[in-house]
């Protein structure tokens, strides 16, 4: 009896000892799931205690929009304690409810349900094939990095978009410098200096998922030999600096001629009718004198250098002259002026001295008759005031023939000039005044302008009359040859 | 003085010439504006959808952290866009064809116009919490982007029809007929749970829209690297 009891007790004890290491499995825990390319995914779990007995694990899932419970299609591809869902079993944007059941001889244990959506678990593989290439340039080297996208991602159809990031560190420091590359699979680093070892890593991201792991480290050493080129470039820069300095010195030494060449002198302006030299040489009195027309003088003398107005030469009918021959002398008026439109201040014969000299002649009677070529006949009246400002005009009443002009008797203005305008089409001729009959009749000599010559009889002669149709130089002479030259129009004031 | 005048004239000229260069962008080819290409339109629309998804995703995760610190909340929810049939993987999406894909996109976008504005209003009313101020701003932003995105997709479909890439059968069905009146419309005020659900559903649908738009672009435009 006792033996049986003891044997039973022993059995019980051994049974008890044995059974304490065996139990139902512990609860497994689902760790995580991951989809590397948004087309398949894998889930991993951690088993609990196995209870001393061989336990098996099964993963079951339910899916939104899908009735029923299903088991993991592939336990092997992804390793131990994992479940791989291939494309046929993967749906995006639906919820999966996963549970893992551990079972052994003594019981089962089920993990907590794990809910996931493939959209949320996307984490790509690291980019591969990272290559570095050093480009040596004169100033500083640069580092070109190239890599390949992870092989399982499909970027061609637009299903996913990849973004890259790389980080660089120099030598053995722990400071990584990060750069974003966008969607390019290459990147250039310019802030590298020679004489160091650079380490580069790349990682990528799909859509709004998680970053991949950093790629394998790649490093490259940039050599130092570039520093030898510096002395040469320094030499070149010094030489060019010397050249520049020399060129600058030469320029400074010859600055006047350079200035002449660069900035040629600009001709100054000339006021029509004013002789600037005269103004400069004399004071304001001279100017005033010049402008004032003295009463004994025909007011045509002077500084009007570029007068273009011509005057008519009046009659030359012999008949008229004969009766008034004694007056011929008086009809002459010396005048001197330039028709030339160019400003020849040097050639100006009309100066004050001429003027003064001519004063004596002025025994002219009331009618001084300066004449011009084209259209005007100026008569100076015997006016008391020498004020040039009052110019008198007499109007032409009638042109009898081409050499007789009748003037109106009444005065147009109070000063001493008579102007009249010649008809058009009349060739510019010089005509010598033969005689002034009265104060309304002038007789011209029929003569060609070509016969004009400057005589030297009086020393009031100033210049030669060049018969240029447009630019005659006309000079005046005080002679009694009866010749009247063209005279510039007096200032119409 | 002349220098000032010259500077003013130069500035005026530059401004006018720049105005001439940067003509307004228009989609229907009105006179005087610069019509963007289909590639540009797609680019813009994809950017917008990406932004929309990222903001809603951030808001959802902030929401979860603030209100439901417990992870992995299991709750079988049903989004109000449940009935819109959408392709659920790459092959199905590519098999769908341009017309159907476009229709799906349009339906998705149209289904969310009202719920988002409701979400914004509900969030902005609940002002006693700091989080709601932050979240209501984000909700407003999402709502605005969605509105622009809808317009953009409309423009793209018109242009594609014009180019002959899309058949004219793609119509615009009224959203009411497609989207069933979901539960929360009738419940009156939305609470935090409803906010959370809405955000969860919208995060998903915006991701769908983005992906579909990208596939549409890559099948329409013959680019080697999409």
Interface residues (C-beta under 8 A of the other chain):
Chain A: X38 X39 X64 X87 X90 X91 X92 X93 X94 X95 X97 X112 X113 X114 X115 X117 X119 X154 X155 X156 X157 X158 X159 X161 X207 X208
Chain B: X53 X54 X57 X72 X73 X74 X76 X86 X88 X89 X90 X91 X93 X94 X204 X207 X208 X210 X211 X214 X215 X217 X218 X224 X225 X226
